[in-house]
Every structure is written in structure tokens, then in C-alpha cells.
């Protein structure tokens, strides 16, 4: 299995990028001389995050279909042709043994060309509702790694592997870090802590919910770690007074998620599949607020997979500004409910998806004679 060349394609959001990097890290742990090349979309966050993780990435000039503004799609056919040509050149030069697609429109051109060039590929689908790109690419995939049951409604049953989602191992390593985490955020060990995470791009709904309840949270002697997203950071930071800043710590993005998770007593989050996978391993009480701004409302489906097993609470996006923080405060006051949620969510944890997928990639690479 040594010396294999693997391309990992996809991106657009942290929900695609973090699993991709986790797979790459697992490949390097198992077979250190594996060469990994990422392919992403120019201008998207993978072009920064992947090099920061220590990997080389090539960008395609590609975009997704814009449903809200049709005229924005006028360049899409030309960008697609250009991206297919560049993807073909990447394959010719890198000569991968296997390609891995993690979803998002950036993976489409690369895997399409790989299929035509007899390069085997594996699809990794994070969500409970399969993305359009992955559904279109499924027919030529060697394996399709999924995180939820009943995915045969989207993919050929004989190709599906239930692996779970690859998670950031460094982010879920929280054992023994609580006091260091509180010190890191300059928080009190005497107060309970709420962690609010709106995904890699932030959440307007969660941000409004926090800002509306700040004074009540302080009145209840609660403290908050708040990831608001880079687009919202400056405007919300300016609205927090010096006194409020003692209780509410606001960040555009948090690189050290292990400390954020370790400090939290309750976690408020969107319901992206990658985040849910991490939360299951963390095993703390969770209140989910699914984003309505996703294809086929898949975050609600993701959240339901936990709520239906009594492993999380859920508040709808439309009700969040009015009801979310009241529900969080009631949960923090109910130790029995917190214990029950923690117990149930831990039962859903799959901690080694990155290794399982990496081993499958290397098995496939071992069988491939493509040069």
C-alpha cells in the first residue's frame, strides 16, 4: 500500500473540508508515504484551510447552481468546461491511484473525469439527504461511505458502507482540558457555560438569538462562548459592552475547538452532519437549530436522527430568536435531563470513520494499476 497517490476533491464549507482533511490525516498515519493532493473551488474556504492543514491544493474555477438568482448562472457552462479541462490535466500530471469526493460542486468535475479515465473513486456523503453532486456521481463510484442509515434511497445498496463521518480528532480530544479551556477563554469555573456554534460561515439566526438574550443570560449568571462567523463578527463585537464581554466571548471562528467543547456545559448548534458527528463523540447536552437554507431541508433530517432517539433537543429556525435561549436555560437547570441527553448522544458516536475510510481507499489503491 506504500507510495500511493490519492486525490481528495470537494469543499465549499467546513462540513466538507474537515472530513476531507481527517481522511487525509488518517491516510498519512496509516501509510506515511502516501501522497495526497486536494482539488477545491477557487475562492472558497478550502483554498485557505487545506494548506493550513499541511496539504497541497489546486483550485478549479467552478461554482454551484444559484437557485435564487438565475442570471448568476450565465457563466456556469463555461466554468464547467474550463474546470473539466483542468481536472483532466490534473489527473494526467498527478496520476492518482484513487480519487475521493467529499461532496460540494468542486468534486463534480474531478470525479467525472476520473470515472472516464478509469481512475476508481470513493464518495463520502456526510448528510442524511444526499447532495446533488454525489447522487450524479454514484453510478461509477467503487464505494459510497455514508453516515446515516437508509441511504439506499439515493445510492446503489451494494456500494454503500456505513462508516460515520470523519471528525477532527484534535477537536474531540477534550479529556482533562476543562480548566485549561476556561482559562483560555478567561471564563469562571463557578458559572455554567453555553457554547454557540453556527457552522463555519456563521448563523444569522443563532447570532440574533444570543444578542437578544445577553442581559438575561448574565442575570442568570451564565457565560457564553460564541462563534458568530467572520461575516458577522465586527458588527456583533461592536454591540457587546465591556460588562457583557466578561460573560460573553465572541469569535469569528475557533481553531481550538477542543477547548470550546471542553468548557461547555450545553452546546447550541446548527445541524450540519459533520458537527453532529463531533457532538456525538463529545457527549454533552445539545440543542440543535437546523438551518433552513440548505438543500431538501437536510439539516432538519440530520437533527431528527438525534431527537427521535432522545439524544438532543431541537428548536426550529423560525422560533429560535424567541424560544432558543429560554430552552437552553431551562435545560441547564435540569441536571437529570442533561444527564439523559449526554447518555443517549454518546450511544450514537462513531469515532474512527476517518480510519475506516482511509483503509478502504488504500485497499482500492492497492488493486489499481493506473499509472
URSUL-V696972 format. One record per residue. N is the residue number from 1. RES is the residue in three letters. PHI is phi in whole degrees, -180 to 180 (* if undefined). D_FIRST is the distance of its C-alpha to the first C-alpha in Angstrom with 1 decimal. Layout:
<<N & RES & PHI & D_FIRST> <N & RES & PHI & D_FIRST>>
//
This chain:
<<1 & UNK & * & 0.0> <2 & UNK & -77 & 3.8> <3 & UNK & 72 & 6.7> <4 & UNK & -80 & 6.5> <5 & UNK & -109 & 10.2> <6 & UNK & -124 & 11.6> <7 & UNK & -102 & 15.4> <8 & UNK & -118 & 17.3> <9 & UNK & -123 & 20.9> <10 & UNK & 131 & 24.0> <11 & UNK & 143 & 26.5> <12 & UNK & 112 & 30.2> <13 & UNK & -138 & 30.7> <14 & UNK & -60 & 29.2> <15 & UNK & -63 & 28.5> <16 & UNK & -95 & 25.9> <17 & UNK & -72 & 24.8> <18 & UNK & -62 & 24.3> <19 & UNK & -62 & 21.8> <20 & UNK & -62 & 19.8> <21 & UNK & -66 & 19.7> <22 & UNK & -62 & 18.9> <23 & UNK & -64 & 15.8> <24 & UNK & -60 & 14.8> <25 & UNK & -62 & 15.7> <26 & UNK & -67 & 13.7> <27 & UNK & -58 & 10.5> <28 & UNK & -71 & 11.6> <29 & UNK & -69 & 12.5> <30 & UNK & -74 & 9.4> <31 & UNK & -134 & 7.1> <32 & UNK & -57 & 10.2> <33 & UNK & -91 & 9.3> <34 & UNK & -65 & 8.4> <35 & UNK & -101 & 11.6> <36 & UNK & -116 & 13.7> <37 & UNK & -124 & 16.9> <38 & UNK & -97 & 19.6> <39 & UNK & -127 & 22.3> <40 & UNK & -132 & 25.5> <41 & UNK & -107 & 29.3> <42 & UNK & -57 & 31.6> <43 & UNK & 85 & 34.0> <44 & UNK & -97 & 32.2> <45 & UNK & -66 & 31.1> <46 & UNK & -63 & 27.3> <47 & UNK & -68 & 28.4> <48 & UNK & -104 & 29.5> <49 & UNK & -70 & 27.4> <50 & UNK & -68 & 23.9> <51 & UNK & -60 & 24.8> <52 & UNK & -63 & 26.5> <53 & UNK & -85 & 23.2> <54 & UNK & 98 & 21.7> <55 & UNK & -120 & 19.9> <56 & UNK & -83 & 21.1> <57 & UNK & -136 & 22.7> <58 & UNK & -115 & 24.5> <59 & UNK & -100 & 27.6> <60 & UNK & -103 & 29.0> <61 & UNK & -85 & 32.8> <62 & UNK & -133 & 32.7> <63 & UNK & -138 & 34.8> <64 & UNK & -85 & 35.3> <65 & UNK & -76 & 38.3> <66 & UNK & -92 & 41.3> <67 & UNK & -78 & 43.3> <68 & UNK & -85 & 46.1> <69 & UNK & -140 & 46.9> <70 & UNK & -62 & 46.5> <71 & UNK & -65 & 47.7> <72 & UNK & -68 & 44.7> <73 & UNK & -91 & 42.5> <74 & UNK & -61 & 44.4> <75 & UNK & -90 & 41.6> <76 & UNK & -59 & 38.8> <77 & UNK & -59 & 38.6> <78 & UNK & -69 & 38.6> <79 & UNK & -67 & 35.9> <80 & UNK & -66 & 33.8> <81 & UNK & -61 & 34.2> <82 & UNK & -62 & 33.5> <83 & UNK & -69 & 30.3> <84 & UNK & -64 & 29.0> <85 & UNK & -64 & 29.7> <86 & UNK & -68 & 27.9> <87 & UNK & -62 & 24.8> <88 & UNK & -63 & 24.8> <89 & UNK & -66 & 25.0> <90 & UNK & -61 & 22.1> <91 & UNK & -63 & 19.8> <92 & UNK & -63 & 21.2> <93 & UNK & -83 & 20.7> <94 & UNK & -85 & 17.3> <95 & UNK & 51 & 15.7> <96 & UNK & -71 & 13.3> <97 & UNK & -81 & 10.6> <98 & UNK & -148 & 12.0> <99 & UNK & -114 & 15.1> <100 & UNK & -126 & 16.4> <101 & UNK & -109 & 20.2> <102 & UNK & -106 & 21.9> <103 & UNK & 94 & 25.4> <104 & UNK & 88 & 28.3> <105 & UNK & -64 & 29.7> <106 & UNK & -66 & 27.3> <107 & UNK & -81 & 24.5> <108 & UNK & -59 & 26.7> <109 & UNK & -60 & 26.8> <110 & UNK & -64 & 23.1> <111 & UNK & -71 & 22.0> <112 & UNK & -61 & 25.0> <113 & UNK & -67 & 24.0> <114 & UNK & -60 & 20.3> <115 & UNK & -61 & 21.7> <116 & UNK & -72 & 24.1> <117 & UNK & -98 & 21.5> <118 & UNK & 63 & 19.3> <119 & UNK & -91 & 16.5> <120 & UNK & -66 & 15.4> <121 & UNK & -140 & 16.3> <122 & UNK & -115 & 16.7> <123 & UNK & -103 & 20.0> <124 & UNK & -117 & 20.8> <125 & UNK & -104 & 24.6> <126 & UNK & -80 & 26.2> <127 & UNK & -96 & 29.7> <128 & UNK & -79 & 31.8> <129 & UNK & -121 & 33.1> <130 & UNK & -64 & 30.5> <131 & UNK & -73 & 30.8> <132 & UNK & -60 & 32.1> <133 & UNK & -61 & 29.1> <134 & UNK & -65 & 26.7> <135 & UNK & -63 & 29.2> <136 & UNK & -70 & 29.5> <137 & UNK & -92 & 25.8> <138 & UNK & -64 & 25.1> <139 & UNK & -62 & 26.0> <140 & UNK & -101 & 23.0> <141 & UNK & -71 & 20.4> <142 & UNK & -78 & 17.7> <143 & UNK & -143 & 18.1> <144 & UNK & -128 & 20.7> <145 & UNK & -93 & 20.3> <146 & UNK & -123 & 23.9> <147 & UNK & -110 & 25.8> <148 & UNK & -128 & 29.0> <149 & UNK & -76 & 30.2> <150 & UNK & 66 & 32.0> <151 & UNK & -83 & 29.8> <152 & UNK & -71 & 30.3> <153 & UNK & -75 & 33.4> <154 & UNK & -113 & 31.3> <155 & UNK & -127 & 28.1> <156 & UNK & -59 & 27.4> <157 & UNK & -60 & 27.3> <158 & UNK & -73 & 24.6> <159 & UNK & -99 & 22.1> <160 & UNK & -81 & 22.9> <161 & UNK & -124 & 21.0> <162 & UNK & -85 & 23.2> <163 & UNK & -109 & 21.0> <164 & UNK & 82 & 23.6> <165 & UNK & -94 & 23.4> <166 & UNK & -62 & 21.1> <167 & UNK & -118 & 23.6> <168 & UNK & -78 & 24.2> <169 & UNK & -60 & 23.5> <170 & UNK & -68 & 25.8> <171 & UNK & -79 & 28.5> <172 & UNK & -97 & 28.8> <173 & UNK & -85 & 28.9> <174 & UNK & -108 & 32.7> <175 & UNK & -56 & 33.7> <176 & UNK & 74 & 36.5> <177 & UNK & -107 & 36.8> <178 & UNK & -58 & 39.9> <179 & UNK & -66 & 42.4> <180 & UNK & -62 & 40.3> <181 & UNK & -67 & 39.7> <182 & UNK & -61 & 43.4> <183 & UNK & -64 & 44.1> <184 & UNK & -59 & 41.6> <185 & UNK & -92 & 43.4> <186 & UNK & 58 & 46.8> <187 & UNK & -114 & 47.6> <188 & UNK & -89 & 49.8> <189 & UNK & -76 & 48.6> <190 & UNK & -87 & 51.9> <191 & UNK & -108 & 51.1> <192 & UNK & -81 & 48.7> <193 & UNK & -120 & 46.0> <194 & UNK & -106 & 45.0> <195 & UNK & -103 & 41.7> <196 & UNK & -117 & 41.9> <197 & UNK & -128 & 38.9> <198 & UNK & -103 & 39.3> <199 & UNK & 87 & 35.8> <200 & UNK & -64 & 34.3> <201 & UNK & -102 & 37.2> <202 & UNK & 88 & 39.9> <203 & UNK & -136 & 42.4> <204 & UNK & -60 & 46.0> <205 & UNK & -63 & 47.0> <206 & UNK & -65 & 45.6> <207 & UNK & -63 & 47.1> <208 & UNK & -64 & 50.5> <209 & UNK & -66 & 50.3> <210 & UNK & -70 & 49.8> <211 & UNK & -63 & 52.4> <212 & UNK & -71 & 55.0> <213 & UNK & -110 & 54.6> <214 & UNK & -54 & 54.3> <215 & UNK & -64 & 57.8> <216 & UNK & -67 & 57.6> <217 & UNK & -62 & 54.3> <218 & UNK & -67 & 56.0> <219 & UNK & -59 & 59.1> <220 & UNK & -86 & 57.0> <221 & UNK & 59 & 55.5> <222 & UNK & -109 & 52.0> <223 & UNK & -123 & 49.5> <224 & UNK & -133 & 46.8> <225 & UNK & -105 & 43.5> <226 & UNK & -128 & 43.3> <227 & UNK & -92 & 40.5> <228 & UNK & -101 & 42.5> <229 & UNK & 96 & 40.3> <230 & UNK & -67 & 40.9> <231 & UNK & -71 & 43.3> <232 & UNK & -105 & 45.6> <233 & UNK & -57 & 45.4> <234 & UNK & -62 & 48.3> <235 & UNK & -68 & 50.8> <236 & UNK & -78 & 50.1> <237 & UNK & -61 & 50.0> <238 & UNK & -67 & 53.4> <239 & UNK & -91 & 54.8> <240 & UNK & -98 & 54.0> <241 & UNK & -74 & 56.9> <242 & UNK & -61 & 56.6> <243 & UNK & -64 & 57.6> <244 & UNK & -64 & 55.1> <245 & UNK & -65 & 52.4> <246 & UNK & -70 & 52.9> <247 & UNK & -104 & 51.6> <248 & UNK & -119 & 49.3> <249 & UNK & -106 & 46.4> <250 & UNK & -107 & 45.2> <251 & UNK & -138 & 42.0> <252 & UNK & -69 & 40.6> <253 & UNK & -157 & 37.0> <254 & UNK & -116 & 35.6> <255 & UNK & -79 & 32.5> <256 & UNK & -98 & 33.0> <257 & UNK & -68 & 32.9> <258 & UNK & -60 & 32.4> <259 & UNK & -68 & 35.9> <260 & UNK & -63 & 37.3> <261 & UNK & -65 & 36.0> <262 & UNK & -65 & 37.1> <263 & UNK & -77 & 40.6> <264 & UNK & -76 & 41.1> <265 & UNK & -98 & 43.3> <266 & UNK & -137 & 43.0> <267 & UNK & -118 & 40.6> <268 & UNK & -109 & 41.8> <269 & UNK & -152 & 39.2> <270 & UNK & -64 & 38.5> <271 & UNK & -117 & 36.4> <272 & UNK & -63 & 33.2> <273 & UNK & -62 & 30.4> <274 & UNK & -64 & 28.2> <275 & UNK & -63 & 31.2> <276 & UNK & -58 & 32.1> <277 & UNK & -62 & 28.7> <278 & UNK & -67 & 29.3> <279 & UNK & -64 & 32.8> <280 & UNK & -64 & 31.9> <281 & UNK & -72 & 29.9> <282 & UNK & -62 & 32.7> <283 & UNK & 75 & 35.2> <284 & UNK & -109 & 38.4> <285 & UNK & -59 & 41.2> <286 & UNK & -131 & 40.5> <287 & UNK & -117 & 42.8> <288 & UNK & -99 & 41.1> <289 & UNK & -126 & 42.7> <290 & UNK & -61 & 40.8> <291 & UNK & -74 & 41.0> <292 & UNK & -85 & 43.0> <293 & UNK & -95 & 41.6> <294 & UNK & -134 & 38.4> <295 & UNK & -61 & 37.7> <296 & UNK & 56 & 39.2> <297 & UNK & 52 & 40.1> <298 & UNK & -68 & 36.6> <299 & UNK & -68 & 37.1> <300 & UNK & -65 & 40.0> <301 & UNK & -64 & 37.8> <302 & UNK & -58 & 35.2> <303 & UNK & -63 & 38.0> <304 & UNK & -60 & 39.6> <305 & UNK & -62 & 36.5> <306 & UNK & -91 & 37.5> <307 & UNK & -60 & 41.2> <308 & UNK & -67 & 41.5> <309 & UNK & -107 & 40.0> <310 & UNK & 57 & 42.3> <311 & UNK & -105 & 39.4> <312 & UNK & -163 & 40.8> <313 & UNK & -104 & 44.0> <314 & UNK & -138 & 44.4> <315 & UNK & -126 & 46.9> <316 & UNK & -70 & 47.1> <317 & UNK & -59 & 46.9> <318 & UNK & -68 & 50.5> <319 & UNK & -96 & 51.8> <320 & UNK & -63 & 49.7> <321 & UNK & -60 & 52.2> <322 & UNK & -87 & 55.0> <323 & UNK & -116 & 53.3> <324 & UNK & -60 & 49.9> <325 & UNK & -69 & 51.0> <326 & UNK & -65 & 53.7> <327 & UNK & -66 & 51.1> <328 & UNK & -65 & 48.9> <329 & UNK & -66 & 51.9> <330 & UNK & -64 & 53.0> <331 & UNK & -65 & 49.5> <332 & UNK & -63 & 49.6> <333 & UNK & -86 & 53.0> <334 & UNK & -117 & 51.7> <335 & UNK & -63 & 49.7> <336 & UNK & -65 & 49.4> <337 & UNK & -66 & 47.9> <338 & UNK & -61 & 45.4> <339 & UNK & -64 & 44.3> <340 & UNK & -64 & 44.0> <341 & UNK & -62 & 41.9> <342 & UNK & -62 & 39.6> <343 & UNK & -63 & 39.2> <344 & UNK & -72 & 38.5> <345 & UNK & -70 & 36.0> <346 & UNK & -64 & 33.9> <347 & UNK & -66 & 33.5> <348 & UNK & -98 & 31.6> <349 & UNK & -74 & 29.0> <350 & UNK & -128 & 25.2> <351 & UNK & -94 & 23.6> <352 & UNK & -116 & 19.9> <353 & UNK & -59 & 19.3> <354 & UNK & -61 & 17.0> <355 & UNK & -70 & 14.5> <356 & UNK & -60 & 15.0> <357 & UNK & -69 & 14.5> <358 & UNK & -60 & 11.4> <359 & UNK & -64 & 9.7> <360 & UNK & -66 & 11.2> <361 & UNK & -61 & 10.0> <362 & UNK & -70 & 6.2> <363 & UNK & -62 & 7.4> <364 & UNK & -66 & 9.5> <365 & UNK & -64 & 7.3> <366 & UNK & -63 & 5.5> <367 & UNK & -88 & 9.3> <368 & UNK & -94 & 10.6> <369 & UNK & -101 & 12.1> <370 & UNK & -61 & 13.9> <371 & UNK & -131 & 14.5>>
//
